[in-house]
Amino acid sequence: MMSVIKSVRLQLTLWYIGSISFLILIFGGIAFFSFKSILVSNLDQMLYNGGKILDASLAEYTLKHEHDPRSLYEPAEQGEEFFVDEIDEEIQEIFYINVVYIQLLAVPFTYEPEPFLIVKSETLEERRLPFSQQAYQAIQESSYWAETITDPFPFSLRLLSLQVHDMEGRPYILQLGMSLQDIQTTLRNLLSLFGALFPALLVMLSVLGYVFMKRAFSPVKRMVELTKQITAEDLSHRLEPIESRDEIGELAATLNLSLIHI
């Protein structure tokens, strides 16, 4: 058992398999998280683009009553059209079959976890989207804030908050959310595929490593057998020429040269 463990060929084979497996795991991990980041970024971009379209639509509305944010309306030939009545139709035109959760909030002077709710999409039903302090601070300094939430839904939701304006330039907070279930399902399938392929890949690497190391160390085995045959009475044995320019080929040539000089 000790001779097997001490075999240099076996040690190098195991080192080769372990190193390649480790690199595959590292590469797979990097690829997995990069792919996840790309999918989430694409979702953020979709929500942001939809938010900017709603922002452009909101810019056509103004307040009918100065102190009532729900009185956002657009004068039209057919009569006044209020934003609270048009939002679900706007959402359907922008996002088509995608289920999106949207609400429009009044901007508070200081942070409030539940600012005044102007309108929300029918998809929210009795719920409302959470409004974090980080989102409040971020939209004061930049155009939007994206985060992942798990409440009040039984699944993870990607939530984007951005500041929008009406015709008079009054600011509002628009929040758009979309489920991460499709992305998570895709990532789970990817992990399952990698988990199924990795053992087969490991077996293939083991076979290739064994064959490679056996071929690389075959000259060394011949040298060992030759030295066992050399005696003081018989120094005629020589190694066959090895077509190798590495250290093993140099060792074989040196051994033959030494036998000639003895």
Secondary structure as GFF3:
##gff-version 3
##sequence-region A 1 262
A	DSSP	alpha_helix	2	5	.	.	.	ID=ss1
A	DSSP	alpha_helix	8	58	.	.	.	ID=ss2
A	DSSP	beta_strand	62	63	.	.	.	ID=ss3
A	DSSP	three_ten_helix	69	71	.	.	.	ID=ss4
A	DSSP	beta_strand	72	74	.	.	.	ID=ss5
A	DSSP	beta_strand	81	82	.	.	.	ID=ss6
A	DSSP	alpha_helix	83	95	.	.	.	ID=ss7
A	DSSP	beta_strand	100	106	.	.	.	ID=ss8
A	DSSP	beta_strand	117	120	.	.	.	ID=ss9
A	DSSP	three_ten_helix	122	124	.	.	.	ID=ss10
A	DSSP	alpha_helix	133	141	.	.	.	ID=ss11
A	DSSP	beta_strand	144	149	.	.	.	ID=ss12
A	DSSP	beta_strand	157	165	.	.	.	ID=ss13
A	DSSP	beta_strand	171	179	.	.	.	ID=ss14
A	DSSP	alpha_helix	181	229	.	.	.	ID=ss15
A	DSSP	alpha_helix	247	261	.	.	.	ID=ss16
###
